[in-house]
Structures are given as C-alpha cells and as structure tokens.
Amino acid sequence: MALKNGVFIIAEAGVNHNGDLETAKRLVDAAVVAGADAVKFQTFVPEEVVTGSAEKASYQKANMPGGQETQLDMIRRLALSKEDFRTLKAYCDRAGIMFLSTPYDYYSVDFLDELGVPLFKIPSGELVNDRFLRYVAARGKPLIISTGMAMLGEVEEAVEVVQDAGVREITLLHCTSAYPASYEEVNLRAMVTLRQAFGLPVGYSDHTPGTEVAVAAVALGARVIEKHFTLSRNMEGPDHKASLEPDELAAMVRSIRNVERALGDGRKRPSPGEQDVMRAARRSLVAAVDIAAGEIITPDKLTVKRPGTGIPPKMWDVVVGRRARVDIPADTVITWEMI
C-alpha cells in the first residue's frame, strides 16, 4: 500500500481518548471533519511496555498530577481493549478514514496485523530496538518510522534492519520527542538531511505548539505530517497540552492543502492567471513622434510604454534602422506588421 501522491496527514489521537471508547469515537469524528487522511491511536499491553517501577516522564508528571503514580499505573488507565480497537476500526471504515495505531509490544503487532492495518508506524522510542523492528518488518507492510531522539547513524542502522527484513516502502519522520517541542529545538532542516542521506520519502511528526512548523515542513518536502490532536487541551492526560483542538486541526489541514497546491511542479513559466497582467504590466516599443510610411526609424522616434502587446523593448536595436511600412501616429504601440 503506497502512500497517496499528496501529503499524507495523520491525525494523531494517541491516548487522548483517556481510555474511553466514546471519546475515541469523537476523536475519529473530529479527524474526519478536519479532512485528515488517517486517524492514529496507540496499542499496547501495559505490562509488556514498562516495568512496575518506571517513573513518568517530566511532561507526564506535569500534565497528570498523580502523586506516586508510576508510568505503568498511568498507561493502564489510558489503554483500550482489543474489542475497543475492533470497534474503532469498524467505526473508521464506516466514516471513510484510515485507521492506524502504533504498536508498542509484540502482542500488539500481531493484533494490529490481524485487524488489517495497511501500514505500521514505528515510534521513536523503538528505533533502536532491532528485534522489535525485525518483528514488525516481518509482517511485510509499509513502515513509517519516527526518528525522535536519534543520531543519523542510529537511523541508518534501523533502515538497514528493516530493509534487510524485506521492507521496501519506508517513510522517515523527523521528530523532536518533547511535549511540547520548542521551536528552537525543532531543527526542521534535519528532515531534508534524512531525505538526502537515505533517498526515502520523509515527513514530520510535530509536537510544537500551533501549526506553522508542520506547514513549513510541507514546503520543505514532507510527504507525511503527523500531529497530535485532542477534543480539548483542558482535559487531563499526558498529551493534551501538546495537541491541537479540532478547529486547529482543520485549519492545519487546510493550510497544508493550500501549500501543496502552491508548490506546483517547479517549472518557471507564466501562470494562466498572469497572462492578462503580463499584457498590462509589460511594455512595448511605442512611437515617440509621428512616423511617416517609408521613414527610417531612429532612436529619437522610439520610446517604451505599456501595454506589452507590441514589439518587446529588448528588440530596440533590431527595430532601429528599419523603415516604417505604414504611417505610425505618435503614442502608437508598434507591431512587426508596421515595419
């Protein structure tokens, strides 16, 4: 399954459903209204992902006050069941939007494969987990790989692992794994470096506030944009504060589509809309005085004025020295038929 020719926009619902299926459905609805190509969740068996003693990240502690709550406690509250995901997949199919989910463990890879996801998304944290990469790659589906926190050499190793496992459709997402990511740490040109280094399609997984960086990534050649969204940033949860609200998601999609159209094919030529302006704004050779038929045209008999419907100014030296075939009144645009 190849990605569409245009920019593939993934509305990243993640765990912003807070473990509630009805909230997840509302996120699907918002992604459809916004015009996203896919809505993506996260699938995991909590006990397979973190140890019981793992602390929450700083941003998780800040966004989810919970005293001594561990990371395992947190993700248990955020997990959806297999039945929930089956329901969500069917809900997305009816809504006409692609269902995706990032697997975080081997059981979830098997489950999502059985569910029929068209591609797999590798999260940044698993980029250096070669065994997991091979396990996902063995499913034979296209891969989108986030590269947050990675050195270029680590990306190279991951690409080699999945290519050696037979995967040929690979898209690399530049990413800054901070929630939110500051503009100063985005380093968006690294996305261009990834494209140049590996000759693969690239994109951007955006954790910055607002939408401008995602739109800028499209202007730099991103083929995939992934952006977290939520029903409300006031909801409690680890990722809500770094997410767009539905109207902002829709605005981002519109902006991306506008930039897509504006990028064009790269050929420098007048657009159809410029033709009328070209005639009005460019200049022609014009008779500075009355020129009689048979008279030799000398420099003092010429000037240059709008509109650009006659002989162009660059032909001045070609016209000087020729004879007028007809009378040319002063202030007349000169055409080739007149000389």
PyMOL commands that set and color helices and strands:
alter all, ss='L'
color gray80, all
select helices_A, chain A and resi 21-34+46-49+58-63+71-78+82-95+106-115+124-126+130-137+152-164+183-185+189-198+212-219+240-242+246-263+272-281+299-301+313-319+336-338
alter helices_A, ss='H'
color red, helices_A
select strands_A, chain A and resi 8-14+38-43+98-103+120-122+143-146+170-175+202-206+224-228+284-287+302-305
alter strands_A, ss='S'
color yellow, strands_A
deselect
rebuild
show_as cartoon
